[in-house]
């Protein structure tokens, strides 16, 4: 009797965790996901990075199944449907069904079938799974010591995640890779998506999310090469060695969405995956890929311009994990085109933001439509060899915010700047109160600076809730000027209240004050610090209505 060849088809077997419109979480196959996309809320990975990595895979499939879409008219036809073109998607998946088999003996999905080290070693599953500095598995449902087996469905999710977000560091040395030295593969950087400040758009259903991120071929801000750009399953199977640069590209979004940062081999069968071999894959050079990669913000790099001897070089702008997303809205939303001959801007928004601006400008998305912008990133530590933190934030706003020519976009960005200016005034108050009470020094770790940082942290945490509520309340009928007045008023009330509390708690020593600069005879006390604070707050928020509450009475402490 012939031996049965193990198989786990990602096309027909459930493996992608999703959330339906009723809030139930369940796994679905690729075929089921596209057929049920209108009834699903979102992909729901254990980590935001899992969701982002799977979304990029789904977009590569959808791009190919619909041949683009070619232009805005083709995209509009997809948007107006009640479902996705399942017949075309199913036919496409059937054509490449063998390449989507996790356990295929020759072309296993996202793997190299005969990958091995010189000693034919098999390693534990912690090689596949993102880890934290203590080297414990970064899972929500499993603990490291008991991690001996994954189901094929679980392994498929972590496989996609590993290709996108695997940490850098020394890897297993695969036979056939001429970069290996002493049996080791030396660092080439993290997985492709790990180098991005990844941003994607989310709609009310998974169908809308996929379409909102499905950029048409005909656009002015992404350079696409349909003849050379293709996903990994349409190309010859990878070997252990790195592909030649002319072959690997990237040539467009399909290359990037399915980039093979690692050469991987899973060990196991349909009963469970018990081990993994992870070796170095294809490196990627990020300078000036802003015309190919639409899911990241970009920053201009003077150092790379000098090194590469190019007039302009852009690199992916990573998310600042210490800041909420709304504090960086200026680099997230599209900006008006610069004047001819002007210097290249210091930053560029994600191509997805520009795509949504175009959809809104052409009337393909209703003015009243609300979209959620999700930001995902990884903070790597120890020379990028471990995962320190996974960053995730989201903002829901009217689609009008993405119109660079509209007044609402400017109001939103200016209002975020208003909040920064108000917090700066509060920082000054906290530092002055500390000096008045006896603190001294100008270094970042001196008491006044520490007090200022602590006050700013509380202020941003409070303003975070207020800004998100204010932003979510904007709609096509909103008067931009009045909206900014309302925001400045809210901000003033919030920051003034925090300032009053700082003054109240500063104590009798700060009330009496002291000379903080003997040479200049500069005296600081809590009443004087409060006066400076209120003046600074008025300058920061000139549109705010006058406060209805009196200032803190400056009585002599008992």
C-alpha positions in Angstrom: 0.0 0.0 0.0 1.6 3.4 -1.0 2.6 5.7 1.8 0.2 8.6 2.3 2.0 12.0 1.7 1.1 14.4 4.5 -0.7 17.5 3.4 -2.2 20.6 5.0 -3.7 22.9 2.4 -4.0 26.6 3.5 -6.5 26.9 0.7 -9.1 24.5 2.2 -8.0 24.0 5.8 -9.0 26.5 8.5 -5.9 28.3 9.9 -6.5 32.1 9.8 -8.0 33.5 13.0 -10.8 35.9 12.3 -13.4 37.9 14.2 -16.9 37.8 12.7 -19.5 40.6 13.0 -20.9 39.1 16.1 -17.6 39.2 17.9 -16.9 35.4 17.6 -13.3 34.3 16.9 -12.7 31.3 14.7 -10.3 30.0 12.2 -11.0 29.9 8.4 -9.3 28.8 5.3 -8.2 31.1 2.5 -11.2 30.1 0.4 -13.6 30.7 3.3 -12.0 34.0 4.2 -12.5 35.6 0.8 -16.0 34.1 0.5 -17.1 35.3 3.9 -15.2 38.6 3.9 -18.4 40.7 4.1 -19.5 38.8 7.2 -16.1 39.1 9.0 -14.9 42.0 11.1 -11.1 41.5 10.8 -8.2 39.1 10.9 -7.6 38.5 14.6 -4.1 37.3 15.3 -2.7 36.8 18.8 -0.4 39.7 18.1 -1.0 42.8 16.0 2.0 41.8 14.0 0.4 38.5 13.1 -2.7 40.3 11.8 -0.5 42.7 9.7 1.6 39.9 8.2 -1.5 37.8 7.3 -3.2 40.9 5.8 -0.2 41.5 3.5 -0.4 37.9 2.3 -4.2 38.2 1.6 -3.6 41.4 -0.3 -1.0 39.7 -2.5 -3.5 37.0 -3.4 -6.3 39.5 -4.0 -4.1 41.8 -6.2 -3.2 38.8 -8.4 -6.7 37.3 -8.5 -8.3 40.6 -9.8 -5.3 41.5 -12.1 -4.6 44.7 -10.3 -7.1 46.3 -10.1 -6.0 48.1 -13.2 -7.4 51.5 -12.4 -9.9 53.4 -10.3 -12.9 52.3 -12.4 -12.0 48.6 -11.7 -11.6 49.4 -8.0 -14.9 51.2 -7.9 -16.6 48.1 -9.4 -15.1 46.0 -6.6 -16.2 48.5 -3.9 -19.8 48.7 -5.1 -20.2 44.9 -4.9 -21.6 43.3 -1.8 -18.9 40.7 -1.8 -15.5 39.9 -3.3 -15.1 38.2 -6.7 -14.9 34.7 -5.2 -15.0 32.9 -8.5 -11.8 34.6 -9.7 -10.1 34.2 -6.3 -11.0 30.5 -6.0 -9.8 29.9 -9.6 -6.5 31.6 -8.7 -6.0 29.7 -5.5 -6.7 26.4 -7.3 -4.1 27.2 -9.9 -1.4 27.5 -7.2 -3.0 25.1 -4.7 0.2 23.0 -4.4 2.3 26.0 -3.4 -0.2 26.7 -0.5 0.4 23.3 1.1 2.3 23.7 4.4 3.6 20.1 4.3 4.2 19.6 0.5 7.3 17.4 0.0 8.8 19.6 -2.7 7.3 23.1 -2.5 6.0 23.6 1.1 4.4 27.0 1.7 6.9 29.8 2.6 9.6 27.1 3.1 12.6 25.3 1.5 11.8 21.6 1.5 15.3 20.1 1.9 16.8 22.9 4.0 19.4 21.5 6.4 22.5 22.3 8.4 25.8 20.4 8.1 24.8 18.3 11.1 21.1 17.9 10.0 19.9 19.5 13.2 16.3 20.0 14.1 15.6 22.9 16.5 12.7 23.7 18.8 9.7 25.9 17.9 11.1 28.9 19.8 13.1 29.5 16.6 9.9 30.2 14.8 8.1 32.3 17.4 8.9 35.9 18.2 10.6 36.1 21.6 11.2 38.7 24.3 14.5 39.5 26.0 14.2 36.7 28.6 13.8 34.3 25.7 10.4 33.2 26.8 7.9 32.6 23.9 5.8 35.6 23.1 2.4 33.9 23.1 -0.8 34.7 24.7 -1.9 31.1 25.2 1.3 29.1 25.7 4.3 29.1 28.0 7.9 28.4 26.8 8.7 25.2 28.8 5.6 23.4 27.4 6.0 24.5 23.9 6.7 21.2 22.2 4.1 21.0 19.5 2.0 23.4 17.3 -1.0 22.4 15.2 -0.4 22.9 11.5 -2.8 25.8 11.6 -0.9 27.5 14.4 2.4 26.8 12.7 1.2 28.4 9.5 0.3 31.7 11.3 3.8 31.8 13.0 5.4 30.9 9.7 3.9 33.9 8.0 4.8 36.1 11.0 8.4 34.8 11.0 9.0 35.8 7.4 7.6 39.3 8.2 8.9 40.0 11.7 11.6 37.6 12.7 14.3 39.3 14.8 17.8 39.6 13.4 20.8 37.9 15.1 22.8 34.8 14.3 20.8 32.1 12.4 21.4 28.4 11.6 23.9 28.0 8.8 22.1 26.3 5.9 24.1 24.1 3.6 24.1 25.7 0.2 24.2 29.3 1.5 27.6 30.7 0.7 27.2 33.4 3.4 27.5 30.8 6.1 30.7 30.9 8.1 31.6 28.4 10.8 28.2 26.8 10.6 26.5 30.1 11.4 24.4 32.6 9.4 25.4 36.1 10.5 22.8 38.9 10.9 21.1 40.4 7.8 18.5 42.4 9.7 14.9 41.7 10.8 12.1 40.4 8.7 10.9 42.7 5.9 7.9 44.2 7.8 10.0 44.6 11.0 11.9 47.4 9.2 8.7 49.4 8.6 6.5 51.8 10.5 3.7 49.7 9.1 0.3 51.4 8.6 -2.9 50.0 7.1 -6.5 51.1 6.7 -9.4 49.3 8.3 -13.0 49.4 7.3 -16.2 48.1 8.8 -15.7 44.6 7.5 -12.8 42.6 6.3 -14.0 43.0 2.7 -13.7 46.8 3.1 -10.3 46.5 4.8 -8.9 44.4 1.9 -10.3 46.8 -0.7 -9.2 50.0 1.1 -5.6 48.6 1.0 -5.9 47.4 -2.6 -4.0 50.1 -4.5 -4.8 50.2 -8.2 -1.9 49.8 -10.7 -2.7 53.2 -12.3 -1.4 55.8 -9.7 1.1 58.5 -9.5 2.8 57.8 -6.2 3.7 54.1 -6.5 5.9 52.6 -9.1 4.6 49.1 -10.1 6.0 46.7 -12.6 3.3 44.0 -13.3 5.6 42.2 -15.7 8.3 41.5 -13.1 6.4 41.9 -9.8 5.0 38.6 -8.5 4.3 36.8 -5.2 6.7 34.1 -4.1 4.3 31.2 -5.0 4.4 32.2 -8.7 8.2 32.0 -8.8 10.5 29.0 -8.8 11.0 27.5 -5.3 13.7 29.1 -3.3 17.0 27.4 -2.6 19.1 28.0 0.6 21.2 30.6 -1.1 20.1 34.2 -1.4 18.5 35.1 -4.7 20.5 37.3 -7.1 19.5 40.9 -6.6 18.2 41.3 -10.2 15.9 38.4 -9.6 14.7 39.0 -6.1 13.8 42.7 -6.6 11.8 44.0 -5.0 9.8 44.9 -8.2 6.6 46.0 -6.5 4.1 45.3 -3.7 3.7 41.6 -4.5 7.4 41.0 -3.9 7.3 43.0 -0.8 4.1 41.6 0.7 5.5 38.0 0.3 9.2 38.8 0.9 11.2 35.7 2.0 13.4 37.2 4.7 14.2 33.7 6.0 14.8 30.2 4.7 12.6 28.0 6.9 11.8 24.3 7.2 9.1 23.0 9.5 9.4 19.5 11.0 6.3 17.4 11.7 3.1 16.2 10.1 -0.7 16.8 10.2 -0.6 15.6 13.8 1.6 18.5 14.8 4.6 20.6 14.0 7.4 19.8 16.5 10.5 21.7 15.2 11.8 24.4 12.9 15.0 25.4 11.1 15.3 29.1 10.5 18.2 30.4 8.3 18.9 33.7 6.6 16.9 34.5 3.5 16.9 37.5 1.2 18.2 40.8 2.3 16.4 44.0 1.4 17.8 47.4 0.7 15.3 50.0 1.9 16.6 53.3 0.6 14.1 55.0 -1.7 11.6 52.1 -1.7 8.8 54.6 -0.9 7.6 54.2 -4.5 7.2 50.5 -4.0 6.1 50.0 -0.4 2.7 51.7 0.4 2.3 50.6 4.1 4.9 52.7 5.8 5.7 56.3 6.6 9.1 57.5 5.3 11.8 59.9 6.5 14.5 61.7 4.6 18.0 60.5 5.6 20.9 63.0 5.2 23.4 60.4 6.3 22.3 58.0 3.6 22.3 60.8 1.0 26.0 61.4 1.8 26.8 57.7 1.9 25.0 56.9 -1.4 25.9 60.2 -3.0 22.2 60.8 -3.9 20.3 64.1 -3.7 17.4 62.5 -1.9 17.1 59.3 0.1 14.1 58.1 2.1 14.0 55.3 4.6 11.1 53.8 6.4 10.1 55.8 9.5 9.7 53.5 12.5 6.9 54.2 15.0 7.9 55.9 18.2 6.6 53.4 20.8 6.7 56.1 23.5 4.2 58.3 21.6 0.5 57.8 20.7 -0.2 57.7 17.0 -2.2 61.0 17.0 0.9 62.9 18.1 2.5 62.1 14.7 -0.5 62.8 12.5 1.5 65.3 10.4 3.5 62.5 8.9 0.6 60.1 8.6 -1.9 62.3 6.6 -1.3 63.4 3.0 0.1 66.9 2.5 -0.5 69.3 -0.4 2.0 68.9 -3.3 5.0 71.2 -3.0 5.8 73.9 -5.4 8.0 73.0 -8.4 11.6 73.3 -7.6 11.1 73.1 -3.8 13.3 70.9 -1.7 12.2 67.4 -1.1 10.0 67.1 2.0 11.6 65.8 5.2 9.0 63.0 5.4 6.4 61.3 3.2 3.1 59.8 4.3 2.3 56.1 3.6 1.1 55.4 0.1 -2.1 54.0 1.6 -2.9 57.5 2.9 -2.4 59.0 -0.5 -4.5 56.2 -2.1 -7.4 57.0 0.3 -7.0 60.7 -0.4 -7.4 59.9 -4.1 -10.4 57.7 -3.6 -12.1 60.5 -1.5 -11.1 63.2 -4.1 -12.6 61.2 -6.9 -15.8 60.6 -5.0 -15.3 56.8 -4.9 -15.7 56.8 -1.1 -18.6 58.7 0.6 -17.7 61.8 2.5 -19.4 60.4 5.6 -17.3 57.2 5.6 -15.1 56.6 8.7 -11.9 54.7 8.4 -9.6 53.4 11.1 -5.8 53.8 10.6 -3.9 51.1 12.4 -0.1 51.3 13.1 1.9 48.2 13.9 5.6 47.9 14.6 8.2 46.0 16.6 10.8 47.4 18.9 13.9 45.2 18.7 16.6 45.0 21.3 20.1 43.7 21.8 21.3 44.5 18.3 17.9 43.7 16.9 18.2 40.1 17.9 15.2 40.0 20.3 11.7 41.5 20.4 11.5 44.1 23.2 8.0 45.3 22.4 5.2 45.1 19.9 3.7 48.6 19.1 0.1 48.9 18.1 -2.2 52.0 17.9 -5.3 53.0 16.0 -7.2 56.2 15.1 -10.7 56.3 13.7 -11.6 59.5 11.7 -13.6 60.8 8.8 -12.3 60.1 5.4 -12.2 63.9 4.9 -9.1 64.0 7.1 -7.2 62.4 4.2 -8.0 65.3 1.8 -4.8 67.4 1.7 -6.6 70.3 0.1 -9.5 70.2 2.6 -9.6 72.4 5.7 -10.3 69.5 8.1 -7.0 67.8 7.6 -5.1 71.0 8.5 -7.3 71.5 11.6 -6.6 68.0 12.8 -2.8 68.3 12.4 -2.8 71.8 14.0 -4.9 70.6 16.9 -2.3 67.8 17.6 0.4 70.6 17.6 -1.8 72.6 20.0 -1.8 69.8 22.5 2.0 69.5 22.3 2.4 73.3 23.0 0.0 73.1 26.0 2.0 70.2 27.5 5.2 72.1 26.9 3.7 74.9 29.1 2.9 72.3 31.8 6.4 70.9 31.6 7.7 74.4 32.3 5.4 74.7 35.3 6.5 71.4 36.8 10.2 72.2 36.3 9.8 75.6 37.9 7.9 74.3 40.9 10.7 71.7 41.4 13.3 74.5 41.3 11.3 76.6 43.7 11.2 73.7 46.1 14.9 73.1 46.0 15.5 71.0 42.9 18.3 72.0 40.7 20.2 71.1 37.5 19.7 71.2 33.8 20.5 67.6 32.8 17.8 65.2 31.6 18.2 63.1 34.8 18.1 66.1 37.2 15.0 66.7 39.4 13.4 69.6 37.3 13.6 67.5 34.1 12.3 64.4 35.8 9.4 66.4 37.3 8.7 67.9 33.8 8.7 64.4 32.2 6.4 63.0 34.9 3.9 65.9 34.4 4.0 65.5 30.6 3.3 61.8 30.9 0.2 62.4 32.9 -1.0 65.1 30.6 -0.5 63.1 27.4 -2.4 60.1 29.0 -5.3 62.4 29.8 -5.3 64.3 26.5 -5.1 60.9 24.6 -8.7 60.1 25.5 -9.9 63.6 24.8 -8.2 63.8 21.4 -9.5 60.5 20.2 -13.1 61.4 21.2 -12.8 64.8 19.5 -11.3 63.3 16.4 -14.0 60.6 16.2 -16.7 63.3 16.5 -15.6 65.2 13.3 -17.8 64.7 10.2 -18.5 66.4 6.9 -20.7 69.0 8.6 -18.0 70.0 11.0 -16.9 73.7 10.9 -13.0 73.3 11.0 -12.5 76.7 12.8 -15.1 75.9 15.5 -13.7 72.4 15.9 -10.3 73.8 16.7 -11.7 76.3 19.1 -13.5 73.5 20.9 -10.3 71.4 21.0 -8.2 74.3 22.4 -10.8 74.9 25.0 -10.9 71.2 26.1 -7.1 71.2 26.1 -6.9 74.4 28.2 -9.3 73.0 30.8 -7.4 69.7 31.0 -3.9 71.2 31.3 -5.0 74.0 33.5 -6.6 71.5 35.9 -3.4 69.5 36.0 -1.3 72.6 36.6 -3.6 73.7 39.5 -3.0 70.3 41.1 0.8 70.6 40.7 0.7 74.0 42.3 -1.5 72.8 45.2 0.9 69.9 45.9 4.1 71.9 45.7 4.2 72.8 49.4 5.3 75.7 51.6 8.9 75.6 50.6 8.0 76.2 46.9 5.5 78.9 47.9 8.3 80.8 49.7 10.6 80.0 46.8 14.3 80.5 46.4 17.0 82.1 44.2 17.7 79.7 41.4 20.4 82.0 39.9 22.4 83.9 42.5 24.3 85.9 39.9 21.2 87.2 38.1 19.2 87.3 41.4 16.5 85.2 39.7 13.9 84.1 42.2 11.3 81.3 41.7 8.3 80.5 43.7 5.0 78.6 43.1 3.0 81.8 42.7 5.5 83.1 40.1 5.7 79.7 38.4 1.9 79.6 38.1 1.9 83.1 36.6 4.4 82.0 34.0 2.4 78.8 33.3 -0.8 80.7 32.6 0.8 83.1 30.3 2.5 80.3 28.4 -0.8 78.4 28.2 -2.6 81.4 26.7 0.1 81.7 24.1 -0.1 78.0 23.3 -4.0 78.0 23.0 -5.0 81.5 21.8 -8.4 80.3 20.5 -9.5 78.8 23.8 -12.4 80.3 25.6 -11.6 82.0 28.9 -11.7 79.5 31.8 -14.8 79.5 34.0 -12.9 78.3 37.0 -10.6 80.7 39.1 -6.9 80.1 39.4 -5.5 78.4 42.4 -5.6 80.8 45.4 -2.0 81.6 46.4 -2.4 81.6 50.2 0.4 81.4 52.6 0.7 77.7 53.5 0.2 76.9 57.2 
